[in-house]
Amino acid sequence: MASGLVLLTTKREVAKFVDAARARGERIGLVPTMGAIHSGHQSLVARALESAQTVVVSVFVNPTQFAPGEDYDAYPRTLDDDVRLLGEVGAAAVFAPSVAEMYGERMVELMRRTGRAPIESMCHPVAGSAAKLWEGAKRPTHFDGVVTVVNKLFNIVDPDLACFGEKDFQQLAVIRQMVCDMDMGIEIIGCPIARDPDGLAISSRNRYMDEFQRARALSLSAALGRAREMFVQGCTDTAAISSEMRSIITAAPAEVDYAEIIDAATLEPLESLEGIDGADARAIIAARVDTTRLIDNASLG
Ligand code: AMP
């Protein structure tokens, strides 16, 4: 299918493109991604198009949110396919900058010399305390990298709204807090998790797995389903639900990083679900199937 999608690689090109759209009276939506576009990303574009006439998708594997030893180098980079898939769902532009364009030549040189992207060499925003929990506990520098790149993208694209997936539930909360704390005036829209028909949450990292590993990865959504079931049947003991989730994942087998019931607003662990509306509680999981680290979550309501 032919599309009018424009591929932009520099900040100047983005500014020009967005200025022209705004001069036509259009609202601008941004969908930040790291590429390897799949139907989850496409659903974010579709949601953005409900509230904005021009949707820009950024495709950038952000080095400052990866720690040494994580999959920065191996992360799938499939720009041609990405452009096609995003054009199919009506995105107006893809912004796919190089690291040098995004962070400057000095960062490229520091990465070459140190093998990491030293965020502390920059003036950068710091994520709030909710970022210290869960993913942040396992990946201490991750959310500072996320808020830094999202802040930069907001400055470059200057969108009216931005869409983020509930797939990365903690990331969505951290970004909402940044926008509120820093008075950024950008509408943040959280979008539901897109799943394969068998329940697996769609992720760019799913392509690391063969069919046997993929079958084991189904234990994450199965554990979330069981957590909901226990809650609906009247169980308010979060330790019991957490333990049941762990057993399901461990049996797959997969290695649990965490499997918890948390307050959906504060992200703090909940000791009991007594008197709590299921919509205010979230089951969250991170687990490894061999070397592939997966995250998933679901509301209990
Ligand atoms: P990523 O490219 O993995 O950094 O993701 C870019 C955006 O897409 C983030 O806001 C993710 O939460 C969102 N996303 C990724 N996978 C899904 C999914 N299966 N359903 C909905 N949103 C998703």
Boltz pocket constraint, residues with backbone or C-beta under 6 A from the ligand:
constraints:
  - pocket:
      binder: B
      contacts: [[A, 32], [A, 33], [A, 34], [A, 35], [A, 40], [A, 41], [A, 43], [A, 44], [A, 163], [A, 164], [A, 165], [A, 166], [A, 167], [A, 168], [A, 191], [A, 192], [A, 193], [A, 194], [A, 195], [A, 201], [A, 202], [A, 203], [A, 204]]
      max_distance: 6.0
